[in-house]
Amino acid sequence: MDRTVNTRALQASARLTFAALACATLLVVGSGCDDGDAGASDAVGDLADSSSDVEGDTGDSSDGPDAGDSDEEAGDTDRDDTTPAPVADTGPGQYVVVGAALRLDASGSEHATTYVWGFDTAVTVVEEDGPSITVTFAEPGRHRATLTVRNDSGDIDTDTASINVTYPLTHTPVFSSSISRIDEHTIAVVASDADEVTLIDIDTLSVVAHYATCSHPRTVTGSASMVAVACQDDDTVQLIERTNGTVFAEHTFRHGARPFGIVATDCELAVTLQGTGRVALFHLCGGNPLIGPTMRDAIEDARGIARLDDRYLVTRWRSPDDGGEYAIVDVGPGSSAVDGTRDNAGGGPDIRRLVFDDQTASDTESGGVPSYLNQVLVSPTGRDIALPSLIANIGEGGFRSDVALRQDTTVRALVSVVDGETLTERYEERRQFDDRGFASAAVWSPAGDFLYVAMRGARSVERIDALRDAPSGTIPAVGFAPEGLALSADGTLLFVDAALSRQVLVYDVTDFSSRPRPLASLPSQSEERLSPAVLLGKQLFNDSFDQRLTRDAYIACAHCHLDGESDRRTWDFTDRGEGLRNTISLRGRAGLEHGPLHWSANFDEVQDFEHDIRGPFGGRGLLDDSDWNVGTVSTTLGDPKTGLSADLDALSAYVSSLDTYPRSPHREPDGALSADAAAGYALATSPALGCTTCHSGTHYTDSALIDGNPGLHDVGTLGDGSGGRLGGVLPGIDTPTLIGLWNSPPYLHDGSAATIRALLEDAAMSGAHGDLAGLSAAELGQIEAWLLSLDSAGPAEATQ
């Protein structure tokens, strides 16, 4: 039997498969489903001759459906040699849902007079009809049906078919992503650095259009007529006409709302507001679609969003130290809304937890907190909800546990699983990944039997067989920083948003018996906005695959500074000669514009990150050894590294390009300072308090190296875990900027202040961190309001 498969024919077959499956489970309305009895043929569908899409194997394709085993045996020795040998044919592998009737048709067999069916699991036989049999399965799984046929002379032949049994498809996945299938024929992808959205034709694998958008679009959704994008940098949502790129509706939120996740369902558009921790709901049917959103409280640092019946699931991007968090936001009849201007009005969301893992790190797993929860993905069966992320091992280190962090135990890619009915974590089903540092995105297959997971730094996509709960293949070399994944409706084509390669790579994922190769590589933006050096530096910053940068693909600079921001973690760097160190945001610092780097001022050029690369990252280094070993280049604060490596200089160029701060939601909606913040500015800058002695100048810091010596200060915050500086004594802390504090809790070098208010109250009690003891609670509140307002909106002292 010829088992070669034409890709387009396979797509057509798979479309029929999932259309029939959807009809059988009452998911498809008005799609041509037979209104009569569903019958066995409506509950199943052919999967064509694709070996590992059915089996989940990554090896020998003979394990796949319709493998065509031809174990012909000799029959009676005095048989008629002219009798044709039998040929068994089970037909192609199939999908079926639990409890639905599956008809296996062996009528394609040749020269057979008897037919015997066998199964590797218990089945209920509904009907036997000559060469065919109709059965039902009680449990999901990947099973085999074996057909043995015999001719009149006693010769036999066997064939096998793979049967994939899933739960009924009860849910249509709707989730936020940088790349999205917006109808049967179209993929949309945002280009954040180019302020564009690109439309791709699925049938021809070609770019339809590049359309301009608002500033820094992060996720995209759409319909047959429009594309919707959420733009963080100008707090805007846009609806764009698909045929010509015209923006026909637009809504700008309050200053600092920072919209991120966006999804469209029927007549509703939902947007997460990362800055304010809310979900904005727009009614799309009738009138101006982006007027007057309804606001729902969600969760701090709101990021990913998915629809589940009358509820939305929203992730908290950066977790608190004691566990990952996600919110259940009820939008059904009788639920409460807020008016968009007040805090904590109406009914609150239901906050759920991904537990802290307290295990000791090993070669295969690490403990810690799940964080960078960027997506939440409900399976088509509605039974499983996947949350890709990383796990940050903040429980270990030389001070906290006497176990030093290694390059393979600091961060590790993680997928957590939440039960679709109870919406609580099934902790025992967590999956960590070897040689992978950050699971950035994922997508379920149409039957919910496979989960494709993007590994951002490692430049790969991993496939998980949900029916077997096991790895099921890897697609390597998918480009820099895979940011999102999308599948064609039939599940045969995988679209990878390789954001920093500026490409969408398309893979045929019907067969994993050999490494999937890209069918197409399509430009995700019309032009490059970044300089060559900055783009290269951004690629290096986000990469963990290049072994010059790190060993085993775990650590990238971005895994602590994703989007250039702080991960809000406090790491134990005692083994580096430092101590407990709260991650500093790079946004707004413009590299060295604020002075030396780190809390201990131990780097005087961005290129000094070569020490981290060669040290805790386990990389070979971006500098040639011949340059590294000259003079004092191999020491921090030593001979300059600038100019010795084009790649290291490019990394510096990218970090130096981060010259703006995220907008603060603690300002007035129009960006002005509040009355309390203005009063707080007057207090904080008064000579009596002494704040500006250290927090001086336009950047509110006196950080500088004078004759190679930093101006460190002991303001009463040093403690047992503070460690040292460059392997020696730590005399004080380098002054951090005050700008952008709202976006980087906790505070102080060791993360010991959970809030600005706690920091101010401790400072007032100690007297070592400014003269705040005489201030009233109201005055401390005014200083807090000013500190939380500081961003790039303009002169901090002015009312905007």
C-alpha positions in Angstrom: 0.0 0.0 0.0 1.3 3.5 -0.9 1.6 5.4 2.4 2.9 8.8 1.1 0.6 11.6 2.0 0.0 14.9 0.2 0.0 17.8 2.7 -3.0 19.5 1.3 -4.9 16.2 1.0 -4.0 15.5 4.6 -5.3 18.9 5.7 -8.6 18.2 3.9 -8.9 14.8 5.6 -8.1 16.3 9.0 -10.6 19.1 8.5 -13.3 16.4 7.9 -12.1 14.6 11.0 -12.5 17.4 13.4 -15.7 18.7 11.7 -17.2 15.3 12.2 -15.9 15.1 15.8 -17.3 18.6 16.5 -20.7 17.7 15.0 -20.8 14.6 17.2 -20.2 16.7 20.3 -22.6 19.4 19.4 -19.9 22.1 18.9 -20.4 23.1 15.4 -23.5 25.1 14.6 -24.5 25.8 11.0 -21.5 24.1 9.6 -23.2 21.5 7.5 -23.6 18.9 10.3 -26.3 16.3 9.6 -29.3 17.2 11.8 -30.3 13.5 11.8 -28.8 10.7 13.9 -25.1 11.4 14.4 -24.2 7.7 14.0 -20.8 6.2 14.2 -19.5 8.0 11.2 -20.3 11.4 12.7 -18.4 10.7 15.9 -15.1 9.8 14.3 -12.9 10.8 11.5 -9.9 9.7 9.5 -6.6 11.1 10.5 -5.0 10.1 7.2 -1.8 8.1 7.2 0.2 10.2 9.7 2.2 8.1 12.1 3.1 10.2 15.1 0.2 12.6 15.0 -1.8 9.7 16.1 0.7 7.8 18.1 2.8 10.5 19.6 6.0 8.7 18.6 9.2 10.3 17.6 10.9 7.3 16.2 10.0 4.6 13.7 7.0 5.6 11.6 5.9 2.0 11.4 4.3 2.5 14.8 1.7 4.8 13.2 -1.7 4.1 11.9 -2.2 1.8 9.0 1.3 0.5 9.4 0.4 -2.4 7.2 2.1 -5.3 8.9 2.2 -8.1 6.4 3.0 -11.2 8.4 1.9 -13.6 5.8 2.2 -17.2 7.0 2.2 -20.5 5.2 -1.1 -22.3 5.5 -1.9 -26.0 4.7 1.0 -27.5 2.8 -1.3 -29.0 0.2 -3.3 -25.8 -0.5 -3.9 -24.5 -4.0 -0.9 -22.3 -4.8 -3.1 -20.3 -7.2 -5.2 -18.9 -4.3 -4.3 -15.2 -4.0 -2.7 -14.2 -0.7 -4.9 -12.1 1.6 -4.1 -8.5 2.3 -5.5 -6.9 5.5 -6.5 -3.3 5.5 -7.9 -1.6 8.7 -8.3 1.7 7.0 -6.6 4.9 8.4 -6.1 5.8 12.1 -9.0 7.6 13.6 -10.1 9.8 16.4 -13.2 9.1 18.5 -14.6 10.5 21.8 -15.2 8.4 24.9 -18.5 6.5 24.6 -19.1 7.4 20.9 -19.5 4.5 18.4 -16.6 3.9 16.2 -17.0 1.9 13.0 -13.8 0.2 11.7 -14.2 -0.8 8.1 -12.0 -3.6 6.7 -13.7 -3.8 3.4 -10.6 -2.6 1.7 -8.9 -5.9 2.5 -8.3 -8.2 -0.4 -8.9 -12.0 -0.9 -10.1 -12.4 2.7 -12.9 -14.8 3.8 -12.6 -14.4 7.6 -11.9 -11.3 9.7 -10.8 -11.2 13.3 -10.5 -7.9 15.3 -8.3 -7.5 18.4 -7.8 -4.5 20.7 -5.1 -3.5 23.2 -7.8 -2.3 25.6 -11.3 -3.2 26.6 -14.0 -2.2 24.2 -17.7 -2.7 23.9 -18.8 -4.2 20.6 -21.9 -2.5 19.3 -22.1 -4.4 16.0 -20.2 -6.8 13.8 -20.9 -6.8 10.1 -18.6 -9.0 8.0 -15.4 -7.1 7.5 -16.5 -4.2 9.7 -17.0 -3.8 13.5 -18.5 -1.0 15.6 -17.1 -0.5 19.1 -17.0 2.1 21.9 -14.2 3.0 24.3 -14.8 3.8 28.0 -11.5 5.6 28.6 -9.3 8.1 26.7 -6.0 7.0 25.3 -4.0 5.9 22.3 -5.0 2.4 21.3 -4.5 -0.1 18.6 -6.9 -2.1 16.6 -5.4 -5.2 15.0 -7.1 -6.9 12.1 -6.2 -10.5 11.1 -7.7 -11.8 7.8 -7.5 -15.3 6.3 -8.3 -16.7 2.9 -9.8 -20.1 1.9 -6.3 -21.7 1.9 -5.6 -20.6 5.5 -3.1 -17.9 4.6 -3.3 -14.9 7.0 -2.3 -11.3 7.0 -2.5 -8.6 9.7 -2.8 -4.8 9.8 -3.1 -2.3 12.6 -4.8 1.0 13.0 -4.2 3.6 15.8 -7.3 4.8 17.6 -7.1 8.0 19.5 -9.8 8.2 22.2 -10.4 11.7 23.7 -13.0 13.2 26.0 -15.8 15.1 24.2 -14.9 18.5 22.8 -16.9 20.8 25.0 -14.9 24.0 24.7 -13.8 26.3 22.0 -10.4 27.7 23.1 -10.2 31.5 23.2 -7.0 32.9 24.7 -4.6 35.8 24.3 -1.5 35.4 22.1 1.0 37.3 20.0 -0.2 35.2 17.1 -3.8 34.1 16.5 -5.9 32.2 14.0 -8.7 34.7 13.5 -10.7 32.5 11.1 -10.4 29.3 9.1 -8.1 30.9 6.5 -6.2 33.7 8.3 -3.4 34.1 10.9 -2.7 37.4 12.5 0.6 38.2 14.3 1.8 41.4 16.0 5.2 43.0 15.6 5.8 44.8 18.8 9.0 46.6 17.7 7.5 47.7 14.4 4.0 48.8 15.6 2.4 46.5 13.0 0.0 43.6 12.7 0.6 41.1 9.8 -2.1 38.9 8.2 -1.1 35.5 6.7 -3.2 33.4 4.4 -3.3 29.8 5.7 -4.2 28.2 2.4 -1.4 29.8 0.4 1.1 30.4 3.2 1.7 33.9 2.1 1.5 37.4 3.7 -1.7 39.2 2.9 -0.9 42.6 4.5 1.1 44.5 7.1 -1.0 47.1 8.9 0.2 49.9 11.1 -1.0 49.9 14.7 -0.8 51.8 18.0 2.5 51.8 19.9 3.9 48.4 21.0 1.1 45.9 20.3 1.4 42.8 22.4 -1.5 40.5 21.5 -4.0 40.1 18.7 -7.5 38.7 18.2 -10.0 39.1 15.4 -13.0 38.0 13.3 -14.0 37.7 9.7 -14.1 41.5 9.4 -11.6 43.0 11.8 -8.4 42.6 13.8 -8.0 43.9 17.3 -4.7 44.7 19.0 -3.7 45.7 22.6 -0.9 48.3 22.7 1.0 48.7 26.0 3.1 51.9 25.4 0.2 54.3 24.6 -2.5 52.5 26.6 -4.6 51.9 23.5 -6.8 49.2 21.9 -7.5 49.4 18.2 -10.0 47.7 15.8 -8.6 47.5 12.3 -10.5 46.7 9.1 -9.1 43.6 7.6 -9.6 44.5 4.0 -7.7 47.8 4.0 -6.0 48.3 7.4 -8.2 51.3 8.4 -8.5 51.8 12.2 -12.3 52.1 12.5 -12.5 52.1 16.3 -10.0 53.0 19.1 -10.1 53.4 22.8 -7.3 54.9 25.0 -7.4 53.9 28.6 -6.2 55.9 31.6 -2.5 56.7 31.9 -0.6 53.6 32.9 -3.3 51.0 32.2 -0.9 49.0 30.0 -3.3 46.8 28.0 -1.8 43.4 27.2 -4.0 40.4 26.7 -7.0 40.7 24.2 -9.6 38.1 23.2 -12.9 38.3 21.2 -15.9 36.1 21.8 -19.2 36.6 19.9 -20.1 40.2 20.7 -17.5 40.8 23.5 -14.0 42.0 23.5 -12.0 41.5 26.7 -8.6 43.2 27.5 -6.3 42.7 30.5 -4.9 46.0 31.9 -1.6 45.0 33.4 -1.0 48.4 35.1 -4.4 48.5 36.9 -5.0 44.8 37.4 -8.4 44.8 35.6 -10.2 43.4 32.7 -12.0 45.8 30.3 -15.1 44.5 28.5 -16.4 46.0 25.3 -19.7 45.2 23.5 -18.9 44.8 19.8 -22.4 44.4 18.4 -24.1 47.7 17.5 -23.0 51.3 17.9 -19.4 52.4 18.5 -17.8 49.2 19.7 -15.1 50.7 21.9 -17.1 53.2 23.9 -17.6 52.9 27.6 -16.0 49.6 28.6 -17.2 47.7 31.6 -14.4 47.2 34.1 -13.8 44.1 36.3 -11.2 43.8 39.0 -8.9 40.9 38.1 -5.4 40.5 39.6 -2.2 42.6 40.1 0.1 42.6 37.1 -2.7 41.1 34.9 -1.3 39.5 31.7 -2.8 36.5 30.0 -6.6 35.9 29.5 -8.8 33.1 28.4 -12.6 32.6 28.2 -14.3 29.8 30.1 -18.1 29.9 29.8 -19.3 33.0 31.8 -15.8 33.5 33.3 -12.4 34.8 32.3 -9.2 33.3 33.6 -6.5 35.9 34.1 -2.8 35.3 35.0 -0.6 37.3 37.2 2.6 37.8 35.2 5.1 38.0 38.0 4.2 36.0 41.0 4.5 36.7 44.7 7.2 34.7 46.4 4.9 32.1 47.9 3.2 30.9 44.7 1.9 31.7 41.3 -1.5 33.3 40.9 -4.4 33.5 38.5 -7.8 35.0 38.9 -11.3 33.8 38.0 -13.4 36.8 36.9 -17.1 36.2 36.7 -18.9 38.1 33.9 -22.1 36.2 33.9 -25.6 37.5 34.8 -25.6 39.0 38.3 -21.9 39.5 38.5 -20.6 42.9 39.7 -18.8 45.5 37.6 -16.7 48.6 38.5 -17.0 52.0 37.0 -13.5 52.2 35.7 -12.3 54.9 38.0 -12.7 53.6 41.5 -10.5 51.0 43.2 -11.9 47.7 44.5 -15.5 48.6 43.7 -18.0 45.9 43.0 -17.5 42.1 43.5 -13.9 40.9 43.7 -12.3 38.1 41.6 -11.5 34.6 42.9 -7.7 34.4 43.3 -6.2 30.9 42.9 -2.7 29.7 43.6 0.0 27.6 42.0 1.9 26.3 45.0 5.5 27.0 45.8 7.6 23.9 45.2 9.9 23.3 48.1 11.9 20.4 46.7 15.7 20.4 46.6 17.0 21.0 43.1 18.3 18.1 41.1 19.5 17.4 37.6 15.9 17.0 36.4 13.8 19.3 38.6 14.0 22.5 40.7 11.9 23.9 43.4 10.7 27.5 43.6 7.8 29.7 42.4 6.0 29.5 39.1 6.4 33.0 37.5 6.1 34.8 34.2 2.6 33.4 33.7 2.0 34.8 30.2 -0.9 32.6 29.0 -3.7 30.5 30.3 -5.0 27.8 27.9 -8.2 25.8 28.3 -8.2 22.5 26.5 -10.9 21.8 23.8 -12.2 19.1 26.2 -12.5 21.7 28.9 -10.9 19.3 31.4 -7.3 20.6 31.5 -6.0 24.2 31.7 -2.3 24.7 30.9 -0.2 27.6 32.2 3.3 27.8 30.7 5.9 29.7 32.7 9.3 29.2 34.4 10.0 28.1 37.9 12.3 30.5 39.8 14.4 28.7 42.4 14.4 31.4 45.0 14.5 29.0 47.9 18.2 28.1 47.4 21.5 29.8 47.5 24.5 30.1 49.7 22.7 32.1 52.4 19.3 30.6 52.3 20.1 26.9 52.1 23.9 26.5 51.8 23.3 25.1 48.3 24.7 27.4 45.7 22.6 28.1 42.6 23.9 26.5 39.4 23.1 27.4 35.8 20.8 24.3 35.6 19.0 25.0 38.9 18.2 28.7 38.8 15.3 28.7 36.4 13.6 25.9 34.5 10.7 25.8 32.0 7.4 24.7 33.6 3.9 23.9 32.5 1.3 23.8 35.4 -2.1 22.1 35.0 -5.3 23.4 36.5 -8.4 21.2 36.6 -11.1 22.5 34.2 -13.9 21.8 36.6 -12.6 22.8 40.0 -10.2 25.4 38.6 -7.6 24.3 41.2 -4.1 23.1 40.4 -3.4 19.5 39.9 0.1 19.8 41.3 1.1 16.2 40.6 0.8 16.9 36.9 3.3 19.7 36.7 5.9 19.2 34.0 9.4 20.6 34.2 11.7 20.5 31.1 15.3 19.6 31.0 17.6 22.0 29.1 14.8 24.5 28.8 14.6 27.7 30.9 11.3 29.4 30.0 8.0 28.0 28.5 6.7 31.2 27.0 3.6 30.1 25.1 1.5 27.1 24.2 -1.4 25.9 22.1 -3.7 22.8 22.3 -4.3 20.6 19.3 -7.9 20.6 18.1 -8.7 17.4 19.9 -6.9 18.4 23.1 -4.6 15.4 22.8 -1.4 17.4 22.2 0.0 20.5 23.8 2.7 22.4 21.8 4.9 24.5 24.1 7.3 27.3 22.9 10.6 27.5 24.7 11.6 31.2 24.3 15.4 31.1 25.0 16.0 27.6 23.7 14.5 28.4 20.3 12.4 25.2 20.3 8.8 23.9 20.4 8.1 20.8 22.6 5.1 18.6 22.0 3.4 16.9 25.0 1.2 14.0 24.5 -1.7 14.7 26.8 -3.2 11.3 26.5 0.0 9.6 27.5 1.3 12.4 29.7 4.7 12.2 28.0 7.0 14.2 25.8 6.2 13.5 22.1 8.8 15.3 20.0 10.8 18.5 19.6 10.9 21.1 16.8 14.3 22.8 17.2 15.7 25.9 15.6 12.4 27.8 15.4 14.0 31.2 15.5 14.8 33.8 18.2 12.4 34.3 21.0 9.3 32.2 20.0 6.6 34.4 21.5 3.4 32.7 20.5 2.0 29.6 18.7 -1.1 29.0 16.6 -2.5 26.0 14.8 -4.6 25.7 11.6 -8.2 24.6 12.3 -7.4 21.0 11.4 -4.3 20.9 13.5 -1.9 20.1 10.7 0.0 23.4 10.4 1.8 25.0 13.4 2.6 28.7 13.1 5.5 30.0 15.3 5.9 33.7 16.0 9.7 33.9 16.1 9.5 37.5 17.3 13.1 38.4 17.2 13.8 36.6 14.0 11.0 38.8 12.5 9.4 35.7 11.0 6.5 33.4 11.3 7.7 29.8 10.7 5.1 27.3 9.5 5.5 23.5 10.2 3.6 20.5 9.0 3.0 18.7 12.4 1.2 15.7 11.0 4.2 13.5 11.3 6.9 13.5 14.0 8.6 10.3 12.9 11.3 12.6 11.6 12.1 16.2 12.5 9.5 18.6 11.2 10.9 21.1 8.7 9.5 24.5 8.0 7.1 24.7 5.0 7.4 28.5 4.9 9.2 31.4 6.6 7.1 34.5 6.4 8.1 38.1 7.4 6.2 39.3 10.5 6.8 43.0 9.8 7.4 45.1 6.8 10.5 46.9 8.0 13.1 46.8 10.7 12.9 49.7 13.2 15.8 48.8 15.4 19.4 49.4 14.4 21.4 46.2 13.5 23.4 46.5 16.7 20.3 46.9 18.9 18.5 44.0 17.2 21.5 41.7 17.6 21.8 42.7 21.2 18.1 42.1 21.9 18.5 38.6 20.3 21.5 37.8 22.5 19.7 39.2 25.6 16.8 36.9 25.1 18.7 33.8 24.0 19.7 30.7 26.0 20.5 28.4 23.0 23.9 30.0 22.1 26.5 28.1 24.2 28.7 31.2 24.3 25.9 32.7 26.4 25.0 29.8 28.6 25.2 26.1 29.0 22.3 23.7 28.6 19.8 26.4 27.4 18.4 27.4 30.9 19.5 31.0 31.5 19.0 34.0 29.4 19.4 37.7 30.5 15.7 38.0 29.7 14.7 35.2 32.1 15.2 37.7 34.9 14.6 40.8 32.9 11.8 39.9 30.5 10.8 42.9 28.4 13.8 44.7 30.2 11.8 44.8 33.4 12.4 43.3 36.8 11.1 39.7 37.6 10.3 40.9 41.1 12.5 38.2 42.6 15.2 38.4 45.2 18.0 36.0 44.4 20.6 34.6 46.7 24.0 35.4 45.0 26.1 34.7 48.0 28.2 32.2 46.0 29.1 35.1 43.7 30.6 37.1 46.5 27.5 39.2 46.8 24.3 38.3 48.8 20.6 38.7 48.6 19.9 40.8 45.5 16.5 42.1 44.4 16.3 42.2 40.6 16.6 45.8 39.3 14.5 46.8 36.3 16.6 47.9 33.3 13.8 50.0 31.8 14.7 53.7 31.9 18.3 53.2 33.0 19.7 53.5 29.5 22.6 51.3 30.3 25.0 53.4 32.3 23.1 56.6 32.3 22.4 56.3 36.0 26.0 55.2 36.9 27.5 51.8 37.7 25.4 48.7 37.7 24.0 46.5 40.5 23.3 47.3 44.1 27.0 47.1 44.9 28.1 49.1 41.9 30.4 46.2 40.8 30.1 46.8 37.0 31.2 49.9 35.3 30.2 48.9 31.8 27.4 46.8 30.4 30.0 44.6 28.8 30.9 43.4 32.3 28.0 41.0 32.0 30.6 38.8 30.4 31.5 37.8 33.9 27.9 36.5 34.5 28.0 34.8 31.1 31.3 33.0 31.9 30.4 32.4 35.5 26.9 31.5 36.8 25.5 31.2 33.2 28.1 28.5 32.4 28.7 30.0 28.9 32.0 30.1 27.0 31.8 33.9 26.7 31.3 36.4 23.9 34.9 37.6 24.2 37.7 35.6 22.7 39.9 34.1 25.4 42.8 36.0 23.9 41.1 39.3 24.7 39.7 38.1 28.1 43.2 37.2 29.3 44.8 40.6 28.4 45.6 42.9 31.3 42.8 43.3 33.8 40.0 42.7 31.3 39.0 39.5 33.2 38.1 41.6 36.3 35.1 43.8 36.8 36.0 47.5 37.0 39.2 46.5 35.2 40.5 47.3 31.6 37.6 48.2 29.3 35.8 45.4 27.4 34.1 47.9 25.1 35.3 47.4 21.5 36.7 43.9 22.0 33.6 42.0 20.8 30.9 43.1 18.3 28.4 40.8 20.0 29.2 42.1 23.5 28.9 45.6 22.3 25.6 44.8 20.7 24.3 43.5 24.0 25.3 46.8 25.5 23.6 48.7 22.7 20.3 46.9 23.4 20.5 47.5 27.2 21.4 51.1 26.6 18.3 51.5 24.3 16.0 50.9 27.3 15.7 54.6 28.0 12.0 54.9 29.0 10.0 53.8 32.0 6.6 52.1 31.8 3.7 54.5 32.5 2.6 54.6 36.1 -1.1 53.9 36.8 -0.8 55.9 40.0 -1.0 59.2 38.2 -4.2 60.8 37.2 -6.0 59.3 34.2 -4.6 62.1 31.9 -1.0 61.6 33.3 -1.0 64.5 35.7 0.3 64.2 39.3 -2.4 63.9 41.9 -2.7 66.5 44.6 -1.2 64.1 47.1 1.7 63.2 44.8 2.5 66.9 44.2 2.4 67.5 48.0 4.7 64.4 48.4 7.1 65.9 45.9 7.4 69.1 48.0 8.0 67.1 51.2 10.5 64.6 49.7 12.6 67.3 48.0 12.7 69.6 51.1 16.2 69.8 52.6 14.8 69.0 56.0 14.2 65.3 55.1 17.6 64.8 53.4 16.1 62.5 50.7 17.8 64.4 47.9 21.2 64.1 49.5 21.4 60.7 47.8 18.4 60.7 45.4 19.5 63.8 43.5 19.5 65.1 40.0 17.1 64.3 37.1 17.4 60.5 37.8 17.0 60.8 41.6 20.4 59.1 42.2 23.9 60.1 43.1 25.3 56.8 41.7 28.7 57.3 40.2 32.2 56.0 40.2 34.8 58.7 41.2 38.4 57.6 40.6 37.0 54.1 40.4 35.3 54.3 43.7 31.5 54.1 44.1 29.5 56.3 46.5 27.9 53.6 48.5 25.7 54.4 51.5 24.7 52.4 54.6 21.2 53.6 55.3 20.4 50.9 57.9 19.3 48.3 55.5 22.4 46.0 55.6 21.7 42.7 57.2 23.0 39.1 57.6 22.1 38.2 54.1 23.5 41.3 52.4 26.8 39.6 51.6 29.8 41.4 50.2 31.1 43.2 47.2 33.5 41.7 44.7 34.3 39.0 47.3 35.1 41.6 50.0 33.2 43.7 52.5 30.0 45.5 51.5 30.3 49.0 53.0 27.0 50.2 51.7 24.5 50.2 48.8 24.6 52.1 45.6 21.7 54.6 45.3 18.9 53.3 43.0 16.7 55.7 41.0 13.3 56.5 42.4 11.7 56.5 38.9 9.7 53.4 38.1 9.4 52.2 41.6 5.7 51.4 41.2 6.6 48.6 38.8 9.3 46.8 40.7 8.3 45.7 44.2 9.7 44.4 46.5 12.1 47.1 47.5 15.6 47.5 48.9 18.6 45.4 47.9 17.4 42.3 49.7 13.7 42.7 48.9 12.9 43.2 52.6 10.3 45.9 52.0 7.2 44.6 50.4 5.7 48.0 49.7 6.8 51.6 49.5 4.8 52.4 52.6 6.6 49.7 54.5 9.9 51.1 53.4 9.0 54.6 54.5 7.7 53.4 57.9 10.8 51.4 58.5 12.9 54.4 57.5 11.0 56.7 59.8 11.6 54.3 62.7 15.3 53.7 62.0 16.3 57.3 61.3 19.1 56.1 59.1 17.3 56.4 55.8 16.2 60.0 55.7 14.8 62.1 58.6 11.2 60.9 58.3 10.5 60.4 62.0 8.5 63.7 62.4 6.1 63.0 59.5 2.5 62.2 60.1 0.8 59.1 58.5 -0.9 61.4 56.0 2.5 63.0 55.0 4.1 59.5 54.6 1.1 58.7 52.3 1.8 61.8 50.2 5.4 60.8 49.7 4.3 57.3 48.8 1.9 58.8 46.3 4.7 60.8 44.7 7.1 57.9 44.6 4.5 55.6 43.0 3.8 58.3 40.3 7.4 58.6 39.0 7.7 57.5 35.3 8.7 59.0 31.9 5.6 61.2 31.7 7.6 64.5 32.2 9.1 66.5 35.0 8.1 64.7 38.1 7.6 67.9 40.1 5.1 69.4 37.6 1.4 68.8 37.5 1.0 67.5 33.9 
